[in-house]
Amino acid sequence: MNDSIQKAIAAARACLGTPFHHQGRAPGVGVDCIGLVIVAFRAAGAKIDDRTDYARRPDGQSLVKALEAHGARAVSDIQAGDVLLFRYDRQPQHVALATSSETMIHSFAPAGKVVETSIGDYWKRRLAGIYRFFSNV
Protein backbone atom coordinates (compact mmCIF):
# COMPACT_ATOMS: atom_id res chain seq x y z
CA MET A 1 0.00 0.00 0.00
CA ASN A 2 1.50 3.32 -1.01
CA ASP A 3 1.99 6.34 1.25
CA SER A 4 -0.99 8.31 -0.16
CA ILE A 5 -3.37 5.44 0.54
CA GLN A 6 -2.01 5.04 4.07
CA LYS A 7 -2.47 8.77 4.73
CA ALA A 8 -6.04 8.76 3.38
CA ILE A 9 -7.03 5.74 5.49
CA ALA A 10 -5.35 7.18 8.60
CA ALA A 11 -7.23 10.48 8.14
CA ALA A 12 -10.53 8.62 7.69
CA ARG A 13 -9.87 6.48 10.78
CA ALA A 14 -9.11 9.64 12.76
CA CYS A 15 -12.75 10.55 12.06
CA LEU A 16 -14.19 7.36 13.59
CA GLY A 17 -17.06 8.29 15.89
CA THR A 18 -17.46 11.74 14.32
CA PRO A 19 -21.19 12.51 14.13
CA PHE A 20 -22.95 12.32 10.78
CA HIS A 21 -23.74 15.82 9.59
CA HIS A 22 -25.15 16.51 6.12
CA GLN A 23 -22.58 18.50 4.11
CA GLY A 24 -20.17 18.40 7.08
CA ARG A 25 -16.43 18.65 6.55
CA ALA A 26 -15.18 18.97 10.14
CA PRO A 27 -13.46 15.89 11.64
CA GLY A 28 -14.54 15.38 15.23
CA VAL A 29 -17.48 17.75 14.74
CA GLY A 30 -19.49 16.42 11.79
CA VAL A 31 -19.03 14.90 8.34
CA ASP A 32 -21.23 13.18 5.80
CA CYS A 33 -20.09 10.36 3.52
CA ILE A 34 -18.79 12.71 0.83
CA GLY A 35 -17.15 14.94 3.41
CA LEU A 36 -15.29 11.99 4.93
CA VAL A 37 -13.82 11.04 1.55
CA ILE A 38 -12.83 14.67 0.89
CA VAL A 39 -11.17 14.99 4.31
CA ALA A 40 -9.28 11.72 3.77
CA PHE A 41 -8.08 12.51 0.27
CA ARG A 42 -7.03 16.05 1.10
CA ALA A 43 -4.97 14.67 4.00
CA ALA A 44 -3.25 12.45 1.43
CA GLY A 45 -2.39 15.48 -0.69
CA ALA A 46 -5.06 15.14 -3.37
CA LYS A 47 -6.44 18.30 -4.91
CA ILE A 48 -10.18 17.81 -4.51
CA ASP A 49 -12.71 20.46 -5.44
CA ASP A 50 -15.56 20.51 -3.00
CA ARG A 51 -19.16 21.53 -3.28
CA THR A 52 -21.89 21.41 -0.72
CA ASP A 53 -24.86 22.22 -2.89
CA TYR A 54 -26.16 18.66 -2.98
CA ALA A 55 -29.34 17.30 -1.46
CA ARG A 56 -29.48 14.93 1.49
CA ARG A 57 -29.81 12.17 -1.13
CA PRO A 58 -27.21 13.25 -3.71
CA ASP A 59 -27.77 12.82 -7.43
CA GLY A 60 -25.96 9.65 -8.47
CA GLN A 61 -24.92 10.91 -11.87
CA SER A 62 -23.31 13.97 -10.28
CA LEU A 63 -21.36 11.71 -7.93
CA VAL A 64 -20.03 9.64 -10.82
CA LYS A 65 -19.11 12.77 -12.80
CA ALA A 66 -17.32 14.26 -9.80
CA LEU A 67 -15.32 11.07 -9.20
CA GLU A 68 -14.28 10.90 -12.83
CA ALA A 69 -13.54 14.64 -13.03
CA HIS A 70 -11.06 14.22 -10.17
CA GLY A 71 -9.18 11.49 -11.98
CA ALA A 72 -10.77 8.40 -10.49
CA ARG A 73 -10.98 5.41 -12.76
CA ALA A 74 -13.53 2.63 -12.47
CA VAL A 75 -12.06 -0.74 -11.52
CA SER A 76 -13.52 -4.18 -10.84
CA ASP A 77 -11.72 -5.24 -7.66
CA ILE A 78 -11.75 -3.57 -4.24
CA GLN A 79 -8.42 -2.48 -2.77
CA ALA A 80 -7.53 -0.29 0.18
CA GLY A 81 -7.95 3.38 -0.75
CA ASP A 82 -10.71 2.84 -3.31
CA VAL A 83 -13.88 4.92 -3.18
CA LEU A 84 -16.93 2.67 -3.13
CA LEU A 85 -20.15 3.99 -4.61
CA PHE A 86 -23.43 2.52 -3.36
CA ARG A 87 -27.09 2.78 -4.31
CA TYR A 88 -30.14 2.32 -2.11
CA ASP A 89 -32.54 2.55 -5.02
CA ARG A 90 -31.93 3.38 -8.68
CA GLN A 91 -29.34 6.13 -8.27
CA PRO A 92 -26.01 5.85 -6.43
CA GLN A 93 -26.05 8.14 -3.41
CA HIS A 94 -23.53 6.93 -0.82
CA VAL A 95 -19.74 6.67 -0.80
CA ALA A 96 -17.24 4.92 1.44
CA LEU A 97 -13.47 4.49 1.57
CA ALA A 98 -12.20 0.91 1.36
CA THR A 99 -9.72 0.14 4.13
CA SER A 100 -9.06 -3.33 2.68
CA SER A 101 -10.70 -5.62 0.17
CA GLU A 102 -13.23 -6.60 2.85
CA THR A 103 -13.69 -3.48 5.01
CA MET A 104 -14.69 0.15 4.58
CA ILE A 105 -15.07 3.35 6.55
CA HIS A 106 -17.99 5.70 5.97
CA SER A 107 -20.16 8.32 7.58
CA PHE A 108 -23.43 6.44 7.76
CA ALA A 109 -26.59 8.40 8.62
CA PRO A 110 -28.43 5.40 10.18
CA ALA A 111 -25.46 4.83 12.51
CA GLY A 112 -25.31 8.55 13.22
CA LYS A 113 -21.52 8.61 12.92
CA VAL A 114 -18.40 7.51 11.07
CA VAL A 115 -17.94 3.74 11.33
CA GLU A 116 -15.61 1.09 9.95
CA THR A 117 -17.48 -2.01 8.86
CA SER A 118 -17.27 -5.16 6.81
CA ILE A 119 -18.27 -5.00 3.16
CA GLY A 120 -20.80 -7.76 3.70
CA ASP A 121 -23.68 -8.99 1.56
CA TYR A 122 -25.84 -5.95 2.38
CA TRP A 123 -23.24 -3.61 0.88
CA LYS A 124 -22.14 -5.90 -1.95
CA ARG A 125 -25.73 -5.99 -3.25
CA ARG A 126 -25.76 -2.18 -3.32
CA LEU A 127 -22.30 -1.64 -4.82
CA ALA A 128 -22.65 0.53 -7.92
CA GLY A 129 -18.99 1.26 -8.62
CA ILE A 130 -15.41 1.07 -7.40
CA TYR A 131 -13.18 4.04 -8.13
CA ARG A 132 -9.41 4.25 -7.74
CA PHE A 133 -7.59 7.55 -7.30
CA PHE A 134 -4.19 6.29 -6.19
CA SER A 135 -2.06 3.61 -7.75
CA ASN A 136 -1.42 0.73 -5.35
CA VAL A 137 2.04 0.06 -6.79
Helices and strands as residue ranges (DSSP letters): H 3-13, E 25-26, E 30-31, H 33-43, H 60-69, E 73-75, E 83-87, E 92-98, E 103-108, E 113-118, H 121-126, E 127-132
